[in-house]
Amino acid sequence: MEILKGCLPCLFEQAKRAAKMASDSAEVQQKVLDLSSEILENYEAFENAPHLAQAIYEAVKSQTKEEDPFIKIKEKDIEVAKSLAPVLKDFIALSDDPIYAVLKVGAVGNNLDSAIVRNIDIKEKINEELNTPFKVCDIDIFKEKLKGAKTVLIVGDNSGEAVFDGVFMDNFPNISFYYAVRSAPIINDVTLKEIPLINLDKKVKVFASGSCAPGSVLSQCSNEFKEILKNADIVISKGQGNFESLSEVKNIFFLLKAKCPVIASRFNVEAGSYIFKYNA
C-alpha cells in the first residue's frame, strides 16, 4: 500500500510519544523530533508506511540509546492478555458459530496496539469488543479453504495480541501453524524474545520474518518467510502494519481492526471497524 500524506502527522505523533517514553531529556526528545521531521519530508523514498515508521523508531533508538523502549508495555500487555484467556475460550465455546468466534478473538487482540490505540482498558471492554460484529467478513471463503488446509501461516503483530492468536490456533488441532514475528524490537510488536512468555513455541513453528519494521516489508523478509508465505494453504495477516506492507500479496486473509480513517477508507468502513478480508 502506498504511503498517504494523511499518515505523516500520525507518525510524527508516534515519534513524540516514543521519545517521551524513552527519555526524560528535552534535548534528546527534540533531536528525535528533528530527525523524524527530516525522515517524514522524504517519505516518498520508503516502500510503505511500516518502512517509514521503522526509520522513525530507529531515530528514537539512536537518540535515546533505548533498544526496546516498549519492553515494559509488552510484558504488561502479555499478562493482561493471558488473564483474559478464559473469557476468550468461553466466548468460543458458547458461540453458535465457533469459527466466526475464533476469528473474532483473533481480531479483538489487535486492540493491543501501542502505536495507535492509547488508554484502552481491554479487560474492561473485552465483552463489548468480542460482541461487536465484523463490518467485512469473508468467513465463507475461509471455511471453504479450511476443508483442505494442512498448513497455516499467521503473520503476527503485537505482543499481547499473540496470546489471542494462541487461543485462535488451539481451535485447529489438525493444522500445522507457522507464526511469523518481527526480527527486532519495534513498538510493542512481538519478537522471539517475548515468545517464551506466551508459550507459543510449544504449540507452533515460530520464526522471525526478517522484517524489523512494524509490518512485513518484503524487501527485508527472509527467504524462509517468503517460501512459507507462498506455500502455506492459508495465510492470515494480522493488523494494520502487515496490511499496509502485504496489501499487494494475493491469496491472503487480512484480520484486523481498522483503527484509523486512512486504513478504514481502504475497506469502505468507519474507523474502529473489524475486518476479515480475503485478497484473491
C-alpha positions as YAML, in Angstrom:
chain: A
units: angstrom
residues:
- id: 1
  name: MET
  ca: [0.00, 0.00, 0.00]
- id: 2
  name: GLU
  ca: [1.33, 3.43, -0.93]
- id: 3
  name: ILE
  ca: [2.14, 5.99, 1.76]
- id: 4
  name: LEU
  ca: [-0.61, 8.58, 2.03]
- id: 5
  name: LYS
  ca: [0.05, 12.10, 3.33]
- id: 6
  name: GLY
  ca: [-2.61, 11.51, 5.95]
- id: 7
  name: CYS
  ca: [-0.25, 9.01, 7.61]
- id: 8
  name: LEU
  ca: [2.52, 11.56, 8.22]
- id: 9
  name: PRO
  ca: [1.01, 13.50, 11.15]
- id: 10
  name: CYS
  ca: [0.25, 10.21, 12.91]
- id: 11
  name: LEU
  ca: [3.84, 9.06, 12.50]
- id: 12
  name: PHE
  ca: [5.13, 12.35, 13.89]
- id: 13
  name: GLU
  ca: [2.87, 11.96, 16.92]
- id: 14
  name: GLN
  ca: [4.21, 8.44, 17.39]
- id: 15
  name: ALA
  ca: [7.75, 9.85, 17.38]
- id: 16
  name: LYS
  ca: [6.81, 12.36, 20.09]
- id: 17
  name: ARG
  ca: [5.24, 9.72, 22.32]
- id: 18
  name: ALA
  ca: [8.08, 7.26, 21.87]
- id: 19
  name: ALA
  ca: [10.72, 9.92, 22.57]
- id: 20
  name: LYS
  ca: [8.98, 10.94, 25.81]
- id: 21
  name: MET
  ca: [8.66, 7.31, 26.83]
- id: 22
  name: ALA
  ca: [12.33, 6.55, 26.18]
- id: 23
  name: SER
  ca: [13.96, 9.70, 27.57]
- id: 24
  name: ASP
  ca: [13.26, 12.45, 30.12]
- id: 25
  name: SER
  ca: [15.71, 14.78, 28.38]
- id: 26
  name: ALA
  ca: [14.03, 17.60, 26.46]
- id: 27
  name: GLU
  ca: [17.18, 17.92, 24.36]
- id: 28
  name: VAL
  ca: [17.09, 14.26, 23.36]
- id: 29
  name: GLN
  ca: [13.38, 14.44, 22.63]
- id: 30
  name: GLN
  ca: [13.95, 17.43, 20.36]
- id: 31
  name: LYS
  ca: [16.70, 15.60, 18.48]
- id: 32
  name: VAL
  ca: [14.25, 12.75, 17.86]
- id: 33
  name: LEU
  ca: [11.68, 15.19, 16.50]
- id: 34
  name: ASP
  ca: [14.21, 16.95, 14.29]
- id: 35
  name: LEU
  ca: [15.34, 13.64, 12.80]
- id: 36
  name: SER
  ca: [11.76, 12.49, 12.41]
- id: 37
  name: SER
  ca: [10.85, 15.67, 10.54]
- id: 38
  name: GLU
  ca: [13.70, 15.08, 8.10]
- id: 39
  name: ILE
  ca: [12.62, 11.47, 7.57]
- id: 40
  name: LEU
  ca: [8.99, 12.43, 7.00]
- id: 41
  name: GLU
  ca: [9.96, 15.10, 4.47]
- id: 42
  name: ASN
  ca: [11.47, 12.30, 2.38]
- id: 43
  name: TYR
  ca: [8.58, 9.86, 2.83]
- id: 44
  name: GLU
  ca: [8.44, 9.06, -0.89]
- id: 45
  name: ALA
  ca: [11.77, 7.24, -0.56]
- id: 46
  name: PHE
  ca: [10.14, 4.49, 1.52]
- id: 47
  name: GLU
  ca: [8.23, 1.44, 0.31]
- id: 48
  name: ASN
  ca: [5.22, 1.82, 2.58]
- id: 49
  name: ALA
  ca: [4.15, 3.28, 5.91]
- id: 50
  name: PRO
  ca: [5.68, 0.49, 8.07]
- id: 51
  name: HIS
  ca: [9.01, 1.02, 6.29]
- id: 52
  name: LEU
  ca: [8.77, 4.74, 7.05]
- id: 53
  name: ALA
  ca: [7.76, 4.04, 10.65]
- id: 54
  name: GLN
  ca: [10.81, 1.81, 11.03]
- id: 55
  name: ALA
  ca: [13.05, 4.77, 10.21]
- id: 56
  name: ILE
  ca: [11.19, 6.92, 12.76]
- id: 57
  name: TYR
  ca: [11.61, 4.39, 15.53]
- id: 58
  name: GLU
  ca: [15.25, 3.83, 14.62]
- id: 59
  name: ALA
  ca: [15.72, 7.57, 15.20]
- id: 60
  name: VAL
  ca: [14.14, 7.14, 18.63]
- id: 61
  name: LYS
  ca: [16.51, 4.28, 19.43]
- id: 62
  name: SER
  ca: [19.62, 6.08, 18.16]
- id: 63
  name: GLN
  ca: [18.98, 9.25, 20.15]
- id: 64
  name: THR
  ca: [17.66, 7.74, 23.39]
- id: 65
  name: LYS
  ca: [20.01, 4.70, 23.42]
- id: 66
  name: GLU
  ca: [16.99, 2.56, 24.30]
- id: 67
  name: GLU
  ca: [16.95, -0.55, 22.12]
- id: 68
  name: ASP
  ca: [13.49, -1.67, 23.28]
- id: 69
  name: PRO
  ca: [11.64, 1.29, 24.83]
- id: 70
  name: PHE
  ca: [8.31, -0.57, 24.85]
- id: 71
  name: ILE
  ca: [9.54, -3.64, 26.75]
- id: 72
  name: LYS
  ca: [7.51, -2.95, 29.91]
- id: 73
  name: ILE
  ca: [4.39, -2.29, 27.88]
- id: 74
  name: LYS
  ca: [4.87, -5.57, 26.02]
- id: 75
  name: GLU
  ca: [5.23, -7.50, 29.26]
- id: 76
  name: LYS
  ca: [2.13, -5.84, 30.72]
- id: 77
  name: ASP
  ca: [0.10, -6.49, 27.56]
- id: 78
  name: ILE
  ca: [1.05, -10.17, 27.62]
- id: 79
  name: GLU
  ca: [0.00, -10.57, 31.24]
- id: 80
  name: VAL
  ca: [-3.32, -8.79, 30.63]
- id: 81
  name: ALA
  ca: [-3.98, -10.92, 27.55]
- id: 82
  name: LYS
  ca: [-3.16, -14.14, 29.42]
- id: 83
  name: SER
  ca: [-5.62, -13.18, 32.17]
- id: 84
  name: LEU
  ca: [-8.32, -12.88, 29.50]
- id: 85
  name: ALA
  ca: [-7.73, -16.34, 28.00]
- id: 86
  name: PRO
  ca: [-10.61, -17.97, 29.97]
- id: 87
  name: VAL
  ca: [-13.01, -15.27, 28.69]
- id: 88
  name: LEU
  ca: [-11.87, -15.86, 25.12]
- id: 89
  name: LYS
  ca: [-12.27, -19.63, 25.42]
- id: 90
  name: ASP
  ca: [-15.77, -19.29, 26.91]
- id: 91
  name: PHE
  ca: [-16.76, -16.92, 24.11]
- id: 92
  name: ILE
  ca: [-15.77, -19.54, 21.54]
- id: 93
  name: ALA
  ca: [-17.32, -22.47, 23.41]
- id: 94
  name: LEU
  ca: [-20.69, -20.71, 23.76]
- id: 95
  name: SER
  ca: [-20.85, -19.44, 20.18]
- id: 96
  name: ASP
  ca: [-23.33, -20.75, 17.62]
- id: 97
  name: ASP
  ca: [-20.55, -20.41, 15.03]
- id: 98
  name: PRO
  ca: [-17.21, -21.32, 16.65]
- id: 99
  name: ILE
  ca: [-15.16, -20.45, 13.58]
- id: 100
  name: TYR
  ca: [-16.65, -16.96, 13.49]
- id: 101
  name: ALA
  ca: [-15.94, -16.65, 17.22]
- id: 102
  name: VAL
  ca: [-12.34, -17.77, 16.76]
- id: 103
  name: LEU
  ca: [-11.84, -15.16, 14.04]
- id: 104
  name: LYS
  ca: [-13.34, -12.51, 16.30]
- id: 105
  name: VAL
  ca: [-10.96, -13.45, 19.09]
- id: 106
  name: GLY
  ca: [-8.06, -13.03, 16.68]
- id: 107
  name: ALA
  ca: [-9.34, -9.63, 15.60]
- id: 108
  name: VAL
  ca: [-10.01, -8.30, 19.11]
- id: 109
  name: GLY
  ca: [-6.40, -8.98, 20.07]
- id: 110
  name: ASN
  ca: [-5.46, -6.30, 17.54]
- id: 111
  name: ASN
  ca: [-6.61, -3.66, 20.05]
- id: 112
  name: LEU
  ca: [-3.34, -4.14, 21.92]
- id: 113
  name: ASP
  ca: [-1.52, -1.68, 19.67]
- id: 114
  name: SER
  ca: [0.78, 0.90, 21.26]
- id: 115
  name: ALA
  ca: [1.31, 2.80, 18.01]
- id: 116
  name: ILE
  ca: [-2.29, 3.94, 17.57]
- id: 117
  name: VAL
  ca: [-4.50, 2.74, 20.43]
- id: 118
  name: ARG
  ca: [-3.90, 4.51, 23.74]
- id: 119
  name: ASN
  ca: [-5.61, 4.39, 27.11]
- id: 120
  name: ILE
  ca: [-7.81, 1.43, 26.19]
- id: 121
  name: ASP
  ca: [-8.66, -0.94, 29.02]
- id: 122
  name: ILE
  ca: [-9.07, -4.18, 27.10]
- id: 123
  name: LYS
  ca: [-10.06, -6.03, 30.28]
- id: 124
  name: GLU
  ca: [-12.94, -3.64, 30.84]
- id: 125
  name: LYS
  ca: [-14.07, -3.66, 27.20]
- id: 126
  name: ILE
  ca: [-13.41, -7.27, 26.26]
- id: 127
  name: ASN
  ca: [-17.04, -8.41, 26.12]
- id: 128
  name: GLU
  ca: [-18.10, -5.33, 24.17]
- id: 129
  name: GLU
  ca: [-15.31, -5.86, 21.65]
- id: 130
  name: LEU
  ca: [-15.97, -9.58, 21.28]
- id: 131
  name: ASN
  ca: [-19.63, -8.90, 20.56]
- id: 132
  name: THR
  ca: [-19.01, -6.13, 18.04]
- id: 133
  name: PRO
  ca: [-19.60, -7.75, 14.63]
- id: 134
  name: PHE
  ca: [-17.24, -7.64, 11.69]
- id: 135
  name: LYS
  ca: [-18.05, -4.96, 9.12]
- id: 136
  name: VAL
  ca: [-16.28, -7.04, 6.46]
- id: 137
  name: CYS
  ca: [-16.08, -10.81, 6.89]
- id: 138
  name: ASP
  ca: [-15.08, -13.30, 4.21]
- id: 139
  name: ILE
  ca: [-15.78, -16.23, 6.51]
- id: 140
  name: ASP
  ca: [-17.36, -18.38, 3.79]
- id: 141
  name: ILE
  ca: [-14.13, -18.29, 1.78]
- id: 142
  name: PHE
  ca: [-12.18, -19.14, 4.93]
- id: 143
  name: LYS
  ca: [-14.41, -22.10, 5.79]
- id: 144
  name: GLU
  ca: [-14.06, -23.46, 2.27]
- id: 145
  name: LYS
  ca: [-10.28, -23.19, 2.38]
- id: 146
  name: LEU
  ca: [-10.18, -24.85, 5.80]
- id: 147
  name: LYS
  ca: [-11.61, -28.05, 4.33]
- id: 148
  name: GLY
  ca: [-8.36, -29.00, 2.66]
- id: 149
  name: ALA
  ca: [-5.89, -26.96, 4.69]
- id: 150
  name: LYS
  ca: [-2.93, -28.62, 6.37]
- id: 151
  name: THR
  ca: [-0.68, -25.58, 6.92]
- id: 152
  name: VAL
  ca: [-1.49, -22.03, 8.01]
- id: 153
  name: LEU
  ca: [0.83, -19.05, 8.30]
- id: 154
  name: ILE
  ca: [-0.14, -16.32, 10.73]
- id: 155
  name: VAL
  ca: [1.86, -13.10, 10.36]
- id: 156
  name: GLY
  ca: [1.91, -11.80, 13.92]
- id: 157
  name: ASP
  ca: [1.63, -8.22, 15.08]
- id: 158
  name: ASN
  ca: [1.54, -7.05, 18.70]
- id: 159
  name: SER
  ca: [2.87, -8.90, 21.75]
- id: 160
  name: GLY
  ca: [-0.38, -9.10, 23.72]
- id: 161
  name: GLU
  ca: [-2.24, -9.96, 20.54]
- id: 162
  name: ALA
  ca: [-0.04, -13.04, 20.17]
- id: 163
  name: VAL
  ca: [-1.75, -14.50, 23.26]
- id: 164
  name: PHE
  ca: [-5.10, -14.15, 21.49]
- id: 165
  name: ASP
  ca: [-3.52, -15.81, 18.45]
- id: 166
  name: GLY
  ca: [-2.52, -18.73, 20.65]
- id: 167
  name: VAL
  ca: [-6.18, -19.21, 21.64]
- id: 168
  name: PHE
  ca: [-7.08, -18.96, 17.94]
- id: 169
  name: MET
  ca: [-4.63, -21.70, 16.96]
- id: 170
  name: ASP
  ca: [-5.70, -24.01, 19.78]
- id: 171
  name: ASN
  ca: [-9.03, -24.41, 18.00]
- id: 172
  name: PHE
  ca: [-7.49, -26.04, 14.93]
- id: 173
  name: PRO
  ca: [-5.58, -29.04, 16.35]
- id: 174
  name: ASN
  ca: [-5.25, -30.79, 12.97]
- id: 175
  name: ILE
  ca: [-3.49, -27.88, 11.27]
- id: 176
  name: SER
  ca: [0.25, -27.15, 11.36]
- id: 177
  name: PHE
  ca: [0.75, -23.46, 12.14]
- id: 178
  name: TYR
  ca: [3.64, -21.18, 11.29]
- id: 179
  name: TYR
  ca: [3.82, -17.94, 13.27]
- id: 180
  name: ALA
  ca: [5.98, -15.08, 11.97]
- id: 181
  name: VAL
  ca: [7.27, -12.39, 14.34]
- id: 182
  name: ARG
  ca: [9.45, -9.29, 13.95]
- id: 183
  name: SER
  ca: [13.20, -9.69, 13.77]
- id: 184
  name: ALA
  ca: [13.98, -6.77, 16.13]
- id: 185
  name: PRO
  ca: [12.11, -4.73, 18.74]
- id: 186
  name: ILE
  ca: [9.76, -2.18, 17.16]
- id: 187
  name: ILE
  ca: [6.97, -0.50, 19.15]
- id: 188
  name: ASN
  ca: [5.16, -3.28, 21.10]
- id: 189
  name: ASP
  ca: [5.30, -5.84, 18.28]
- id: 190
  name: VAL
  ca: [6.08, -9.42, 19.14]
- id: 191
  name: THR
  ca: [9.62, -10.76, 18.65]
- id: 192
  name: LEU
  ca: [11.24, -14.08, 19.50]
- id: 193
  name: LYS
  ca: [12.17, -12.62, 22.89]
- id: 194
  name: GLU
  ca: [8.51, -12.48, 24.01]
- id: 195
  name: ILE
  ca: [7.52, -15.92, 22.73]
- id: 196
  name: PRO
  ca: [8.58, -17.86, 25.88]
- id: 197
  name: LEU
  ca: [6.27, -15.61, 27.95]
- id: 198
  name: ILE
  ca: [3.39, -16.63, 25.68]
- id: 199
  name: ASN
  ca: [4.35, -20.32, 25.29]
- id: 200
  name: LEU
  ca: [3.60, -20.25, 21.57]
- id: 201
  name: ASP
  ca: [6.84, -22.07, 20.81]
- id: 202
  name: LYS
  ca: [5.34, -25.21, 22.39]
- id: 203
  name: LYS
  ca: [2.38, -25.13, 20.00]
- id: 204
  name: VAL
  ca: [3.58, -23.91, 16.63]
- id: 205
  name: LYS
  ca: [6.60, -23.23, 14.46]
- id: 206
  name: VAL
  ca: [7.60, -19.67, 15.45]
- id: 207
  name: PHE
  ca: [10.18, -17.84, 13.36]
- id: 208
  name: ALA
  ca: [11.43, -14.29, 12.72]
- id: 209
  name: SER
  ca: [10.23, -12.88, 9.40]
- id: 210
  name: GLY
  ca: [13.37, -10.84, 8.72]
- id: 211
  name: SER
  ca: [11.44, -7.58, 8.84]
- id: 212
  name: CYS
  ca: [12.39, -5.08, 11.55]
- id: 213
  name: ALA
  ca: [9.52, -2.74, 10.67]
- id: 214
  name: PRO
  ca: [6.07, -2.63, 12.32]
- id: 215
  name: GLY
  ca: [4.85, -4.65, 9.37]
- id: 216
  name: SER
  ca: [6.26, -7.20, 6.93]
- id: 217
  name: VAL
  ca: [8.38, -5.21, 4.48]
- id: 218
  name: LEU
  ca: [9.00, -7.84, 1.82]
- id: 219
  name: SER
  ca: [12.39, -6.44, 0.76]
- id: 220
  name: GLN
  ca: [13.60, -7.21, 4.30]
- id: 221
  name: CYS
  ca: [11.86, -10.54, 4.76]
- id: 222
  name: SER
  ca: [13.86, -13.76, 4.76]
- id: 223
  name: ASN
  ca: [13.67, -16.44, 2.11]
- id: 224
  name: GLU
  ca: [12.11, -18.69, 4.75]
- id: 225
  name: PHE
  ca: [9.27, -16.23, 5.27]
- id: 226
  name: LYS
  ca: [8.70, -15.76, 1.55]
- id: 227
  name: GLU
  ca: [8.68, -19.51, 0.97]
- id: 228
  name: ILE
  ca: [6.12, -20.16, 3.71]
- id: 229
  name: LEU
  ca: [4.06, -17.17, 2.55]
- id: 230
  name: LYS
  ca: [3.97, -18.68, -0.93]
- id: 231
  name: ASN
  ca: [3.28, -22.30, 0.01]
- id: 232
  name: ALA
  ca: [1.03, -22.25, 3.09]
- id: 233
  name: ASP
  ca: [-2.52, -23.41, 2.42]
- id: 234
  name: ILE
  ca: [-3.89, -20.37, 4.27]
- id: 235
  name: VAL
  ca: [-2.16, -17.09, 5.17]
- id: 236
  name: ILE
  ca: [-3.59, -14.73, 7.79]
- id: 237
  name: SER
  ca: [-2.04, -11.29, 8.13]
- id: 238
  name: LYS
  ca: [-2.71, -9.58, 11.47]
- id: 239
  name: GLY
  ca: [-3.09, -5.85, 11.98]
- id: 240
  name: GLN
  ca: [-2.71, -2.62, 10.05]
- id: 241
  name: GLY
  ca: [1.06, -2.64, 9.56]
- id: 242
  name: ASN
  ca: [1.01, -6.06, 7.96]
- id: 243
  name: PHE
  ca: [-1.90, -5.00, 5.76]
- id: 244
  name: GLU
  ca: [-0.01, -1.90, 4.61]
- id: 245
  name: SER
  ca: [3.08, -3.92, 3.72]
- id: 246
  name: LEU
  ca: [1.34, -7.03, 2.31]
- id: 247
  name: SER
  ca: [-1.67, -5.46, 0.60]
- id: 248
  name: GLU
  ca: [-0.39, -6.47, -2.85]
- id: 249
  name: VAL
  ca: [0.03, -10.13, -1.89]
- id: 250
  name: LYS
  ca: [-2.61, -12.47, -3.30]
- id: 251
  name: ASN
  ca: [-4.34, -15.42, -1.59]
- id: 252
  name: ILE
  ca: [-4.09, -13.82, 1.84]
- id: 253
  name: PHE
  ca: [-6.61, -13.00, 4.59]
- id: 254
  name: PHE
  ca: [-6.30, -9.68, 6.41]
- id: 255
  name: LEU
  ca: [-7.56, -9.81, 10.01]
- id: 256
  name: LEU
  ca: [-7.54, -6.50, 11.84]
- id: 257
  name: LYS
  ca: [-9.32, -3.63, 13.50]
- id: 258
  name: ALA
  ca: [-9.22, -0.61, 11.19]
- id: 259
  name: LYS
  ca: [-8.16, 1.90, 13.82]
- id: 260
  name: CYS
  ca: [-7.57, 4.97, 11.68]
- id: 261
  name: PRO
  ca: [-9.55, 6.69, 8.88]
- id: 262
  name: VAL
  ca: [-6.80, 6.04, 6.31]
- id: 263
  name: ILE
  ca: [-6.95, 2.26, 6.70]
- id: 264
  name: ALA
  ca: [-10.72, 2.21, 7.22]
- id: 265
  name: SER
  ca: [-11.20, 4.01, 3.90]
- id: 266
  name: ARG
  ca: [-9.42, 1.18, 2.09]
- id: 267
  name: PHE
  ca: [-12.21, -1.15, 3.21]
- id: 268
  name: ASN
  ca: [-15.01, 1.43, 2.85]
- id: 269
  name: VAL
  ca: [-15.84, 1.28, 6.55]
- id: 270
  name: GLU
  ca: [-15.68, 3.62, 9.52]
- id: 271
  name: ALA
  ca: [-12.63, 3.76, 11.79]
- id: 272
  name: GLY
  ca: [-12.96, 1.22, 14.59]
- id: 273
  name: SER
  ca: [-14.46, -1.46, 12.34]
- id: 274
  name: TYR
  ca: [-13.41, -5.10, 12.45]
- id: 275
  name: ILE
  ca: [-12.20, -6.58, 9.16]
- id: 276
  name: PHE
  ca: [-11.65, -10.11, 7.84]
- id: 277
  name: LYS
  ca: [-10.92, -9.68, 4.17]
- id: 278
  name: TYR
  ca: [-9.61, -12.11, 1.58]
- id: 279
  name: ASN
  ca: [-7.37, -10.75, -1.16]
- id: 280
  name: ALA
  ca: [-7.91, -13.18, -4.02]
...
